[in-house]
């Protein structure tokens, strides 16, 4: 069976005003999401996560590459026309800040009903009140709150309204953009439990975007690590978290808080500034200059994603899976680019 979402060599470049130069926001990115699978997308601010999400949800046109969803290349459909495509109802999104993503003039009922009114079937529109009540029950929102406006709801209740709106059309792919970052810690756990329950009950696939790596590990089957527009590592979540291969991933994982002091990694501090995303040299590793293990080879040969001992664990580093590679952050490599003996 083919993957639900198959992204191939996806690229998005933005023009720099007043010049011929281009910002490489997403650069030759490929990945898949299987049916019923939850995939995490992590990386620092400015790495291209938001642009990638906007491409997948068809809010932006790609500069190059393919976005195949449920067997159809939806990347060739202009965003304005995608609104009327049958795939539109099958790709939905839960936004970061529930307060900002809800129309202040709409009650909770109107917000949940809106996608059904616009994209629902005639049967769904005919029984609108019943469907909205069912969705409220599904996300744990008391029916008596359906008549309230966003400012009359708590943050957790607002996010439940946003989730109910997103699943109203029974999508196959749900994009979760930092769905708990604007919520109190006490509410985050209940929302995460709800999302896990909905995924099992409705059979949806998730693309989960977050800066909180602990949440990503908890909610996802696989994880993609982005840096300056490229996927630098991907694999099963447990494999990537326990055995990170790319130096950037190792630095990210070293910053994850661990309740057990014995389980904490030595912190890897990255020095220097990220390289410019404007027309970056095609032969230079994007992480070179901040990488603690960078060598001369990294300036003349762009690393590509290669498999490690686990076939589905990929890393774009010349030495990510090298036997006898130096310890994390040691930088102990010979100038020719081979691991030090």
C-alpha positions as CSV (number, residue, x, y, z in Angstrom):
1,X,0.0,0.0,0.0
2,X,1.3,3.4,-0.9
3,X,2.1,6.1,1.7
4,X,-0.7,8.6,2.5
5,X,1.7,11.5,1.9
6,X,4.8,11.2,-0.3
7,X,6.9,14.4,-0.5
8,X,9.7,14.2,-3.1
9,X,12.5,16.8,-3.6
10,X,10.2,19.6,-2.3
11,X,11.8,23.0,-2.7
12,X,10.6,26.5,-1.9
13,X,12.6,29.6,-2.7
14,X,11.6,33.2,-1.9
15,X,13.0,36.1,-3.9
16,X,15.0,38.7,-2.2
17,X,13.6,42.1,-3.0
18,X,15.7,44.1,-5.4
19,X,18.0,41.3,-6.4
20,X,18.2,38.0,-8.3
21,X,19.0,36.1,-5.1
22,X,16.7,33.6,-3.4
23,X,16.1,32.4,0.1
24,X,16.1,28.6,0.2
25,X,13.4,28.1,2.9
26,X,12.8,24.4,2.0
27,X,15.5,22.7,-0.1
28,X,15.1,19.3,-1.7
29,X,13.1,17.7,1.2
30,X,11.7,14.2,0.8
31,X,9.8,12.1,3.3
32,X,6.6,10.0,3.6
33,X,3.8,9.6,6.1
34,X,2.1,6.3,6.2
35,X,-1.6,5.8,7.0
36,X,-2.2,6.0,10.7
37,X,1.4,7.1,11.4
38,X,2.4,10.1,13.5
39,X,5.5,11.9,12.3
40,X,7.3,14.6,14.3
41,X,9.0,17.6,12.7
42,X,11.6,19.4,14.9
43,X,14.3,22.1,14.4
44,X,15.2,25.5,15.6
45,X,13.2,28.6,14.6
46,X,13.9,29.6,11.0
47,X,14.8,26.1,9.8
48,X,11.8,25.9,7.5
49,X,9.3,24.0,9.5
50,X,6.5,26.5,9.0
51,X,7.1,26.9,5.3
52,X,7.1,23.1,4.9
53,X,3.8,22.9,6.7
54,X,2.3,25.6,4.5
55,X,3.5,23.7,1.4
56,X,2.0,20.4,2.6
57,X,-1.4,22.1,3.5
58,X,-1.3,23.8,0.1
59,X,-1.2,27.4,1.3
60,X,2.0,28.0,-0.7
61,X,3.1,26.9,-4.2
62,X,6.3,24.9,-4.3
63,X,9.2,26.1,-6.4
64,X,10.0,22.5,-7.3
65,X,9.2,18.9,-6.2
66,X,6.1,16.8,-5.7
67,X,3.5,16.5,-3.0
68,X,1.6,13.3,-3.5
69,X,-1.4,12.8,-1.2
70,X,-3.6,9.7,-1.4
71,X,-2.1,8.9,-4.8
72,X,-2.6,12.4,-6.4
73,X,0.0,15.1,-6.9
74,X,-1.7,17.9,-5.1
75,X,1.4,20.1,-5.5
76,X,0.4,21.1,-9.0
77,X,-2.9,22.4,-7.8
78,X,-2.7,26.2,-7.1
79,X,-3.7,27.1,-3.6
80,X,-6.8,29.1,-4.7
81,X,-8.1,26.1,-6.6
82,X,-7.1,23.6,-3.9
83,X,-9.9,25.0,-1.8
84,X,-12.4,23.2,-4.1
85,X,-10.3,20.0,-4.6
86,X,-11.6,16.8,-2.9
87,X,-8.3,16.5,-1.0
88,X,-8.9,19.8,0.8
89,X,-11.3,18.2,3.3
90,X,-8.8,15.4,3.9
91,X,-5.9,17.7,5.1
92,X,-6.7,19.8,8.2
93,X,-4.7,21.7,10.7
94,X,-4.6,22.5,14.5
95,X,-2.9,25.8,15.1
96,X,-0.5,26.9,17.8
97,X,-2.5,29.6,19.5
98,X,-6.2,28.7,19.9
99,X,-7.2,32.2,20.8
100,X,-5.7,33.7,17.6
101,X,-7.0,30.9,15.3
102,X,-10.6,31.3,16.4
103,X,-13.0,33.9,14.9
104,X,-13.9,36.1,17.9
105,X,-17.4,36.7,16.3
106,X,-18.1,33.0,16.1
107,X,-19.5,30.9,18.9
108,X,-17.9,27.5,19.5
109,X,-20.9,26.0,17.6
110,X,-20.3,28.3,14.6
111,X,-16.6,27.5,14.6
112,X,-17.1,23.7,14.6
113,X,-19.9,24.0,12.0
114,X,-18.0,26.2,9.6
115,X,-16.0,23.4,7.7
116,X,-19.2,21.3,7.6
117,X,-21.1,24.2,6.0
118,X,-18.3,24.9,3.5
119,X,-17.0,21.4,2.6
120,X,-19.4,19.0,4.2
121,X,-21.7,16.6,2.4
122,X,-25.4,17.4,1.9
123,X,-26.2,14.9,4.7
124,X,-23.8,16.6,7.1
125,X,-25.2,20.0,6.4
126,X,-28.8,18.7,6.9
127,X,-28.0,17.4,10.3
128,X,-25.5,20.1,11.3
129,X,-26.6,20.5,15.0
130,X,-26.3,16.7,15.6
131,X,-22.8,16.6,14.0
132,X,-21.5,19.5,16.0
133,X,-22.8,18.0,19.2
134,X,-21.2,14.7,18.3
135,X,-17.8,16.4,17.6
136,X,-18.1,18.3,20.9
137,X,-18.5,15.0,22.7
138,X,-15.6,13.5,20.8
139,X,-13.2,16.2,22.0
140,X,-14.6,16.4,25.5
141,X,-16.2,19.8,25.2
142,X,-19.4,20.2,27.3
143,X,-22.3,20.9,25.0
144,X,-23.4,23.8,27.2
145,X,-20.3,25.6,26.0
146,X,-21.2,25.5,22.3
147,X,-23.0,28.9,22.6
148,X,-20.0,30.7,24.0
149,X,-17.5,33.0,22.2
150,X,-13.8,32.3,22.4
151,X,-13.1,34.9,25.1
152,X,-15.6,33.1,27.3
153,X,-13.6,29.9,27.1
154,X,-10.4,28.7,28.8
155,X,-7.3,28.0,26.8
156,X,-7.9,24.3,26.9
157,X,-11.5,24.7,25.9
158,X,-10.5,26.9,23.0
159,X,-8.0,24.3,21.8
160,X,-10.8,21.6,22.0
161,X,-12.9,23.8,19.8
162,X,-10.0,24.1,17.3
163,X,-9.5,20.3,17.3
164,X,-13.2,19.6,16.8
165,X,-13.1,22.0,13.9
166,X,-10.1,20.2,12.4
167,X,-11.6,16.7,12.6
168,X,-15.1,17.8,11.6
169,X,-14.6,16.5,8.0
170,X,-12.8,13.3,9.2
171,X,-9.5,14.2,7.6
172,X,-6.8,11.6,6.8
173,X,-3.9,13.9,7.7
174,X,-3.9,16.3,10.6
175,X,-1.1,18.8,10.9
176,X,-0.4,19.8,14.5
177,X,1.5,23.1,14.7
178,X,2.7,23.4,18.3
179,X,-0.8,22.4,19.5
180,X,0.1,22.7,23.3
181,X,2.7,25.4,23.4
182,X,0.2,28.2,24.3
183,X,-1.4,26.1,27.1
184,X,-0.7,25.8,30.8
185,X,1.3,22.7,31.6
186,X,-1.6,21.3,33.6
187,X,-3.7,21.4,30.4
188,X,-1.1,20.1,28.0
189,X,-1.3,16.5,29.2
190,X,-5.1,16.3,28.7
191,X,-4.8,17.7,25.1
192,X,-2.0,15.3,24.2
193,X,-4.0,12.4,25.6
194,X,-7.0,13.6,23.5
195,X,-4.9,13.8,20.4
196,X,-3.5,10.2,20.9
197,X,-7.0,8.9,21.5
198,X,-8.5,10.6,18.4
199,X,-5.7,9.2,16.3
200,X,-6.5,5.7,17.4
201,X,-10.2,6.2,17.1
202,X,-10.4,7.9,13.7
203,X,-7.3,6.4,12.1
204,X,-5.7,9.7,11.2
205,X,-2.1,10.4,10.4
206,X,-0.3,13.3,12.2
207,X,2.4,15.7,11.2
208,X,3.4,17.0,14.6
209,X,5.5,20.2,14.7
210,X,7.0,21.1,18.0
211,X,10.0,22.6,19.8
212,X,9.3,20.4,22.8
213,X,11.2,17.2,22.1
214,X,9.7,15.3,25.0
215,X,6.3,15.8,23.5
216,X,7.5,14.7,20.1
217,X,8.9,11.5,21.6
218,X,5.7,10.8,23.4
219,X,3.3,11.3,20.5
220,X,5.2,10.3,17.3
221,X,6.3,7.1,15.6
222,X,9.0,8.8,13.5
223,X,10.8,12.1,13.7
224,X,12.3,14.4,11.0
225,X,15.0,16.9,12.1
226,X,15.3,20.0,10.0
227,X,18.2,22.5,9.7
228,X,18.3,25.5,7.4
229,X,15.7,24.1,5.0
230,X,17.0,20.5,4.8
231,X,16.2,17.2,6.6
232,X,19.4,16.3,8.3
233,X,18.1,13.2,10.2
234,X,15.1,10.9,10.2
235,X,14.1,7.6,11.7
236,X,12.0,5.9,14.3
237,X,11.5,8.2,17.3
238,X,13.1,5.9,19.8
239,X,16.1,5.3,17.5
240,X,16.7,9.0,16.9
241,X,16.3,10.0,20.5
242,X,18.4,7.3,21.9
243,X,21.1,7.1,19.2
244,X,21.2,10.5,17.4
245,X,23.6,10.4,14.5
246,X,23.8,14.0,13.2
247,X,25.8,16.5,15.3
248,X,22.9,18.9,15.2
249,X,20.5,16.3,16.5
250,X,22.9,15.3,19.2
251,X,23.1,19.0,20.3
252,X,19.2,19.1,20.4
253,X,18.9,16.0,22.4
254,X,21.6,17.1,24.9
255,X,19.3,20.0,25.8
256,X,16.3,17.8,26.6
257,X,15.6,17.9,30.4
258,X,15.8,14.4,32.0
259,X,14.3,13.7,35.5
260,X,17.0,11.2,36.2
261,X,20.4,12.9,36.7
262,X,22.1,9.7,35.6
263,X,20.2,9.7,32.3
264,X,21.2,13.3,31.4
265,X,23.5,13.8,28.4
266,X,26.5,16.1,28.5
267,X,25.3,19.5,27.1
268,X,26.7,20.3,23.7
269,X,26.9,24.0,23.2
270,X,26.9,25.2,19.6
271,X,29.0,28.2,18.8
272,X,28.9,30.6,15.9
273,X,25.9,31.7,13.8
274,X,23.8,29.7,11.3
275,X,24.8,30.0,7.7
276,X,22.8,32.4,5.5
277,X,19.8,30.7,3.7
278,X,20.3,33.1,0.8
279,X,21.7,31.1,-2.1
280,X,23.8,28.8,0.1
281,X,26.8,27.1,-1.6
282,X,25.5,23.7,-2.9
283,X,28.7,21.9,-2.0
284,X,29.0,23.1,1.6
285,X,27.3,21.3,4.6
286,X,24.6,23.7,6.0
287,X,25.8,22.9,9.5
288,X,29.5,23.6,8.8
289,X,30.7,26.5,11.0
290,X,28.6,25.4,14.0
291,X,29.4,21.7,13.9
292,X,31.8,20.6,16.6
293,X,33.1,17.9,14.3
294,X,33.4,19.8,11.0
295,X,36.4,19.2,8.7
296,X,37.6,20.5,5.4
297,X,35.6,17.8,3.5
298,X,32.4,19.4,4.8
299,X,33.3,22.6,2.8
300,X,33.5,20.8,-0.6
301,X,31.0,17.9,-0.3
302,X,27.4,18.3,0.8
303,X,26.4,15.3,2.8
304,X,23.3,13.4,1.8
305,X,20.9,11.3,3.9
306,X,22.5,7.9,4.3
307,X,21.2,4.9,6.3
308,X,22.8,3.6,9.4
309,X,22.7,0.2,11.1
310,X,18.9,0.6,11.2
311,X,17.8,0.9,7.6
312,X,15.1,3.5,8.4
313,X,17.5,5.7,10.4
314,X,19.0,8.3,8.0
315,X,21.5,11.1,8.7
316,X,23.0,13.7,6.4
317,X,26.5,13.6,7.9
318,X,29.7,12.1,6.5
319,X,30.5,10.6,9.9
320,X,27.1,10.2,11.5
321,X,27.3,6.4,11.7
322,X,31.1,6.1,11.4
323,X,32.7,3.5,13.6
324,X,35.3,5.0,15.8
325,X,34.0,8.5,15.3
326,X,35.1,11.0,18.0
327,X,33.0,11.6,21.0
328,X,30.2,14.1,20.8
329,X,31.6,17.6,20.4
330,X,35.2,16.5,20.4
331,X,36.0,17.7,17.0
332,X,38.9,15.2,16.9
333,X,39.0,14.4,13.2
334,X,41.9,14.5,10.8
335,X,42.1,17.3,8.2
336,X,41.4,14.8,5.4
337,X,37.9,14.2,6.9
338,X,38.3,10.7,8.3
339,X,37.6,9.9,11.9
340,X,40.7,10.1,14.1
341,X,42.3,6.8,15.1
